[in-house]
Amino acid sequence: MSGHRGRRPILITGGAGFIGANLADALAGEGHDVLIYDALLRPGVAANLDWLKARHPRRIAAVVADVRDRDSLAAAAAEAEAVFHLAAQVAVTTSLTEPTADFEVNLGATLHLLEGLRRRPDPVPLIFASTNKVYGDLADLALRREGEAYRPANDFLHRHGIGEDRPLDFHTPYGCSKGGADQYVLDYARSFGVPTCVLRMSCIYGPRQMGTEDQGWVAHFLIRALAGEPIAIYGDGCQVRDVLDVSDAVAAYRAVLARIGTVGGRAYNLGGGPANAVSLRQVLGAIGDLVGRPLDLSFHDWRAGDQRYYVSDTRRIAADLGLAPPLPWRRGLARLAAWLAEMRGIALPDTAAEPRRTAAAVSGA
């Protein structure tokens, strides 16, 4: 933990992961000292940590440990001036095969971290990375298929998306563990005065993401396409998500910390919103254009808890935090493709250059 020169760092659990690394880079670039707490278990995260240390050798320190290591986590939290809690078991599929481990990582560790902050004489902010899965599978939404995408029959939902007033409905062990942690984080603001905030994230994508079949689907599709490997689709591919470039997610996290005095105790939906609502098939079509060849697709049964439609209503978070409009998804996808291709020494076709901000790109057409 050396290198902080007496100043208290901002702690990021899961800080070597995709979102954590981008957040750490932004904070360190602003002059903050950052303490990364990460077990370095997922592919690519060790490289992310090396990248951070190379870019900010005097700002980045690290503790390599599991969040279930209570002593290590408590020690890291004890010296922090703020905490971004991003560490998690992130796959629904894993939660179905290892529900106890899922609980221990997602809910048990979060409660232990909250308790550590509650006991401090000066409770510091904790900003929690939650998920849209807290709203369940949304099976009650009346949908109709239009071309390659589902859309709600309700025009208000189509125009605005799912709001924070949607009742919580936990499905799968992952939904239960993340949803339970989400509620504990909010209640520690209510019951104990710990300044907390929850961001219920939709699909975040961007550089430094090493997506897998179970998590990070935009990057996963691109990685498979660049390698010329087959891509498995679960469901019909018309399911819709609102995708958000990681730079916009990082801006939201930083804005929450800057305004924690006014937004503490609140939960926000964080995603690309209706302007960036897109189906898997539409993303795959754009990826085919970027790599310059047809994709090898196979279709399989729906997976447990999968939502056919989820789009965040982002009006509340944009208003409360003063957020700029998000990057259009086609531009963000082109940026991610370029980064992944560069990391792999692959040349993309000239037609894969980042598109201009056209009306079609903004609308998700």
N, C-alpha and C positions, 0 to 999 in steps of 0.2 A: 504493500500500500504506500510505498514511498513515492515521492514526486509531487505531493500536494502542497508541500512547503507551508504547513500549518493551516491551510484553508480547508474548510469542509467541502467535500465533493458532492456532486449529485450522483446518487446511486441509481444504476439501471440494471435491474435483474433481467437476465436474458439479453444483456447488452451486446453480445457478440452475434446475436441473431440478425435477421434481415432488417426489421424495423428498428431494433435496438442499435445496430451499428450506424444506421443513417441518423438516428436521433443523437447518438453520442458524437458523431462527426459534426453535426450542426452546433451542439452545445459547446464542444471543445473549440470549434472555430470562433465562437463568441467570447472565448476566454474563460469558460468554466472548467474547473477540474472535474473529471468524470471517473467514477469507480464502476468498472464493469464487473458484474457478478454473473458467471456463466459456467456451466459444467462442460461446455465445449463438446457435447455429445452428437450434435447434428452435423451432417456433412456440410463443409464450407464455412462453419462458424469460426474455426481456428484461423482460417485465412482472413476472415473479417477482422478478427482481433489484431492480427499482424498488420493489416492495412491501417487500422486505427492508430496503433502505436507508432507506425512509420510516419503517419501524417501529423500526429500530435504527441511527440515523445515526452513533452513536459506536462501534458494535460491528462493523459490516459493512464490509469492504473487498473489492475485486474485482480480479482479473486477467482480462481478456478475451483468451483465447488458446486454441489447440488443444493437446490433450495430446500431439500429435506434435511440438510445438515444444519440443524437449528443453531448451534453455537456459531458457525461461520456466518450464517445469515444475520444473526443478532449482532455480531461484531461489526459487520458491514453497515447495518442500519443505524447503529449507535453513533456513527460519526458523520452521517449524511445530513446535508441541508435540505434535501428533497429526495423523493423516491419515485421513479417510474417503474412500476411492477409489470414487466412484460414476460417474465419467465413462465412457461406453461407446458403442459402436455397438450399438443394442438390438434391431434387427429381423432375424429369420431371413431374411426375403425379401431385404433389402439385402445380407446376407452371401452370398447365392447369386448376386447380380449383381455384387457388388464385394468378392470375398473378400480381395484384398490390402489394401484399405483397412480392412476388418473386422479383419484380423490386426494391422495397424499400430496401430489405436486400442485394441483390446481386450487384445492380448497384448504387443505391442511397447512401448506406453506404460507398461503395468503393470510390465514388467521394468525399464524405465529408472527408474521411480519407486522400485522396490525397491532398485536399485543405489544411487540417491542416498541413501536412508535407511541402507543398509548402510555406506556410507562415512563417515557422520557419527560423531563420537566418542561420541555419545550416541544410539544408534538409538531412534527414537520409534515409537509404535504406528501400524500401518496396518491399518485395518478395511476389508475388500473386499466389494463388492456382487457376489456371484455369482448363479447362477440354477439353477432346478430342471432346466434343459436339460442339465446335466452328467450326468444319469442316462439320457439318450437318449430314445427314443420309447416305452420301456416296453412294447414289443410282445409281450413274453413273458408279461405279466400276463393271466391268464384273467379275463375280464370277462363280466358279463351285464347286459342292459338291464332296468331296472326303471322303468316309466313314462317319464319324460323324462330319465333319468340312467343312466349306467353305474355299476356297482359291482363291486368285485373279488369273485371267487368265494371267495377266501381270506378267512375271517372276521376273522383277525388284522389283515390289511391294511385291511379295511373299518373296523375299530374304531380303528386307530391310525395308518394312513397309511404313507408311505415313509420309512424311517429312514436315518440317515447311513451305515449299514453297507451300503446298496445299492451294488453295483459301479458305477463310473463307466463311461459309454458315450457318447462324444461323437458326435453326429449333426449334420450341416450345418456349414458353416464357422463359423457363430455358436457352435454348441456346442463346436467345437474351440478357438476363440479364447478364449471365456470359461472353458472347462474347463482349458485350458492355463494361463491366468492364475490360476485358482483353485489349481492345484497348485503353481505358482511361489510364490504368496503363502504357502502352508503350508510349503513347503520352505525358504523364507528364515527362518522361525522355527526350523526343524529344523537347517539347515546353518550359519546365520550368527547366530542368536540375535536376529533382529529380531522384536519383539513384534507378531505379526500374528494376525488372526482372519478367518474367511470366513463370510459369511451367504449361503446358497443360497436365494434368495427365490422364492416362489411369486407369485401375482398380488396386487400391492399396488395399492390404489385410494384415492382421497380428494380433498379440495380441492387446487387448484393443479395438477391433472392435466389435460393437454390430450391425451387419448388419440387415437390414430389407428388405422386398420385393421390396422396392423402391430404396434402395441404399445400397451398400456393399454386393453384391450378393454372394461372396465367403463365407464370414462369415455367411450370412443368410442361405445358403444351409447347412453348417455344423451345425449350431444351430438347424435347423429343423431335420436334420438327427440324431443328438445325442439324441434328444427328441423323436424320432420315429414318427414325425409328417409329414404330406404330404407336398410336395414341388410343387409349381406352376411354370411352365415354360411358358414364353410368346414367341411365335414363335416356331420353330422346335427344338431348343436346339443346332443347329449346328452353331449358331453365334459365332464368334471368337473374343477374346480379348487378349491383352498381359498383363498378370497379373504381379504385382511387389510387392515383400515383403516390408513392411513398413520400415524395417531397411535400405533398399536401397534407398527408397524415402527420408528418413531423411538424409542420407549421401548426397544426391543431394541438398537438401535445405541448409544444412550447407556449402557445397562447393560453392553454389551461393553467400552466404553471404561473405565467405572468399575471393571471387574473384569478388565482385561487381564492382570494379574499371575497370575491363576488360569486364565483361558480362552485365553491365548495359544497359538497353534499348533493350534487346533481349528477344525473346520468344523461349522456348524449349519444345519439346515433351518429356514427362517423362512416361515411362512404362517399361514393361519387355522386349520389343523388340521381334524380331522373335524367339529367343531361348525360350521364355516363352509365345508363342502364343498358345492358347488352347481354345477349344470350351466348351460351357456349358456342353454338354454331356460327354466330356472327364473328366472334373472336377467332375461331378456327379459320373462317374465310379470310379474315384480314391477315392471319399468320401465313396462310398459303400464298397470299400476294407478296408478303415480305420475304419469304424464303424462295419464292419463284418456282414452286412445284406443288403438285397435289399432295395432300396429306394422306397417310395410311391410317384410317379410322376404323375402330370396331365398337359396337354398341352392346351394352350389358344391362342387367336389371338395375333399377333404382337402389340406392343405398339407404340404410336406416336414417331417418331424420332429415333427409335431403329436402330442401325447400324448392318447389318449382318456380317460385317467384320471391325474391327479396330485393327491395330497393329502399334505401334509407331516406326518410324525410329529414333533410339537412337544414331546414329553415331555422330551427332553434339554435343549433350550434353555430351556424354562420352568423346569426344576429348577435348572439351573446359573446362570441369571440372575435367578431369582426374579420372573418375569414374571406379571402379572395375566392372567386370562382375556381373550381378545380380544373386541372389540366384535362383537355379532351382525351378520351381513351385511345383514339387512334394515334395521337402524338406520343402518348406515354408508352403505348405498345411498341412503336417504332424505336423509341429510346431504349427500352429494355432489350429489344432484339439486337440493336447495335452493340449494347454492352455485353450481352451474352456471346455474340459472335466474336467480338474482340477478345474476350477471355479465352475463347476456344480456337483462335486463329483462323476463323472462318470468314470468307468474304461474302457479304450479302449482295444481291443484285442491285444495280443502280436504282431500280424502281423502289427499293426499300428505304430511300431517303425519307426523313421525317416529313410528313405531309403538313401543308399549311393549315391554319385554323379556319377551316371552311365551315359553312353552315351544316353540312352533312356530318362532319366530325363532331361538332358540338352537340348535335341532336342525337347522336348515337346511330345514325342511319348507316 
